[in-house]
Amino acid sequence: MPYHARAWEVYLSQKGLDSSALNAQMHGKHNDQLLREIFGDDLAIDEIQTMGAEKEALYRQFIGEELNAQLLPGVREFLELHSDARKAVASNAIAANVDFVLDEAGLRKYFEQAVNGEQVSHGKPHPEIYLKVASLLNVSPKECIVFEDSQAGIDAALAAGMKVVAINLHRTTLIGQSIEADHFLDTRLHEWLTSRF
């Protein structure tokens, strides 16, 4: 998220706008929604697509070589430990960003499916993306555990009928999750998962 915030800051600065209030607005939202909030509802679709692509190119440029260093502590070990569990990515991000992170960080092999924000009509907090992933995995939503870091994502998962683990890296107040952990090495997370399986 800090890299998205930095990309928005630079992009809006290039447009002569202040981005100081944007960080609180951006979690769980599609670019088109944010751009309409910033620039107004009269933006044409092609303008939104162009502007969104420009901002996301900045994001990939900024995160670049720092990607692996910015992964949450323990995420690789966690994915290895649970390599037998079926897993998927459900992200509001555009396809280019999802592909960039999964491929550049070498994480794609852990996931059967990767659904991005361009593959659904409604972004989080709408449950569509989680229901789509459950359908693609051919599992019941009630059998799914979602790992989320935003309230919009938690709300989406709960609306889909799924259990939620909040990875609270932003140190914000999150509600509705079954358990909260600071990162993937958090002993509370291991204990909770062990008690469920």
C-alpha positions in Angstrom: 0.0 0.0 0.0 2.7 2.6 0.7 3.8 2.2 -3.0 0.3 2.8 -4.2 0.1 5.8 -2.0 3.4 7.1 -3.3 2.2 6.5 -6.9 -1.0 8.4 -6.3 0.9 11.2 -4.6 3.3 11.6 -7.6 0.5 11.2 -10.2 -1.8 13.7 -8.6 1.1 16.1 -8.0 1.8 15.9 -11.8 -1.8 17.0 -12.2 -1.4 19.8 -9.8 -3.5 18.2 -7.0 -2.9 17.5 -3.3 -3.1 13.8 -2.3 -2.9 14.3 1.5 -6.4 12.9 2.2 -6.2 10.1 -0.4 -4.6 7.4 1.7 -7.6 7.0 3.9 -9.9 6.8 0.8 -8.0 4.3 -1.3 -8.2 1.0 0.6 -10.3 -1.6 -1.3 -11.3 0.7 -4.1 -11.0 0.4 -7.9 -9.1 3.1 -9.7 -12.2 4.2 -11.6 -14.0 4.8 -8.3 -11.1 6.8 -6.9 -10.6 8.8 -10.1 -14.2 9.8 -10.2 -14.0 10.8 -6.5 -11.0 13.0 -7.3 -11.8 14.4 -10.8 -15.6 14.1 -10.8 -18.2 11.8 -12.3 -18.0 13.3 -15.8 -14.7 11.5 -16.7 -15.0 9.5 -19.9 -14.2 5.8 -19.7 -11.1 6.1 -22.0 -9.8 9.0 -19.7 -10.3 6.7 -16.6 -8.4 3.8 -18.3 -5.5 6.1 -19.4 -5.2 7.8 -16.1 -5.4 4.5 -14.2 -2.8 2.9 -16.4 -0.5 5.9 -15.8 -0.8 5.6 -12.1 -0.3 1.9 -12.0 2.8 2.2 -14.2 4.2 4.5 -11.5 3.4 1.9 -8.8 5.3 -0.9 -10.7 8.2 1.5 -11.2 8.4 2.4 -7.5 8.0 -1.1 -6.1 10.4 -2.6 -8.7 13.4 -4.1 -7.1 12.1 -3.6 -3.6 9.2 -6.0 -4.1 10.7 -9.0 -2.4 11.9 -6.9 0.6 8.3 -5.6 0.9 6.6 -8.9 1.2 4.9 -9.5 4.5 7.2 -11.3 7.0 6.8 -15.0 6.8 4.5 -15.1 3.7 6.8 -17.5 1.8 7.2 -19.8 4.8 3.5 -19.7 5.4 2.7 -20.6 1.8 5.2 -23.4 1.8 3.8 -24.8 5.1 0.3 -24.8 3.7 1.3 -25.9 0.2 -1.3 -28.6 0.3 -4.2 -26.2 0.9 -6.0 -24.9 -2.1 -5.3 -21.2 -2.5 -6.3 -18.3 -4.8 -5.7 -14.6 -5.1 -8.7 -12.2 -5.1 -7.4 -8.7 -5.6 -9.1 -5.4 -6.6 -5.8 -4.6 -8.4 -5.6 -4.5 -12.2 -4.3 -7.6 -14.0 -0.9 -6.0 -14.7 -0.2 -5.4 -11.0 -1.4 -8.9 -9.9 0.7 -10.5 -12.5 3.7 -8.3 -11.7 3.7 -9.2 -8.0 3.0 -12.9 -8.4 5.7 -13.3 -11.1 8.4 -11.0 -9.9 8.1 -12.3 -6.3 7.9 -15.9 -7.5 4.6 -16.6 -5.7 2.4 -17.7 -8.6 3.2 -21.4 -8.0 1.3 -21.3 -4.7 -2.0 -20.3 -6.2 -4.5 -22.2 -8.4 -6.3 -19.1 -9.4 -5.7 -15.3 -9.5 -8.7 -13.1 -10.0 -8.1 -9.4 -10.4 -10.4 -6.3 -10.3 -10.8 -6.2 -14.1 -12.5 -9.6 -14.0 -15.5 -8.5 -11.8 -18.1 -5.9 -12.1 -18.0 -4.8 -8.5 -14.9 -4.2 -6.3 -14.7 -4.9 -2.6 -16.6 -4.4 -0.3 -19.0 -6.2 -2.7 -18.5 -10.0 -2.3 -18.4 -10.7 -6.1 -14.7 -11.4 -6.3 -14.7 -13.8 -3.4 -17.7 -15.7 -4.7 -16.0 -15.9 -8.1 -12.8 -17.4 -6.6 -14.8 -19.9 -4.6 -16.7 -20.9 -7.7 -13.4 -21.3 -9.7 -12.0 -23.5 -6.9 -15.3 -25.4 -6.8 -15.6 -24.9 -3.0 -18.3 -23.6 -0.8 -17.8 -20.1 0.5 -18.3 -21.3 4.1 -15.2 -23.5 3.7 -13.0 -20.5 2.7 -10.7 -18.5 4.9 -9.8 -15.1 3.5 -6.6 -13.2 4.5 -7.3 -9.5 4.3 -5.7 -6.2 5.3 -8.5 -3.7 4.7 -12.0 -3.2 6.0 -13.4 -3.2 2.5 -11.9 -6.6 2.0 -13.1 -8.0 5.3 -16.6 -6.7 4.5 -16.5 -8.4 1.1 -15.4 -11.7 2.6 -18.0 -11.7 5.3 -20.7 -10.8 2.8 -19.6 -13.9 0.8 -20.0 -16.0 3.9 -16.3 -16.6 4.5 -14.2 -16.5 7.6 -11.6 -13.8 7.8 -8.0 -13.5 9.1 -7.0 -9.9 9.3 -3.4 -9.2 8.7 -3.3 -5.8 10.2 -0.1 -4.3 8.7 -1.7 -0.9 8.6 -2.3 -0.9 12.4 -5.9 0.3 11.9 -9.1 -0.7 13.6 -10.6 -3.6 11.7 -13.8 -5.4 12.6 -15.5 -8.6 11.7 -12.5 -10.9 11.4 -12.2 -14.2 13.3 -8.7 -13.5 14.2 -6.1 -10.7 13.8 -2.4 -11.2 13.2 0.4 -8.8 12.7 2.1 -10.9 10.0 2.3 -14.5 8.8 4.8 -15.5 11.5 2.4 -14.4 14.2 1.9 -17.4 16.6 -1.7 -16.5 17.1 -2.3 -17.2 13.4 -0.6 -20.7 13.6 -2.6 -21.6 16.8 -5.9 -20.5 15.3 -5.3 -22.5 12.1 -4.2 -25.5 14.0 -7.3 -25.4 16.1 -9.5 -25.4 13.0 -7.9 -28.3 11.1 
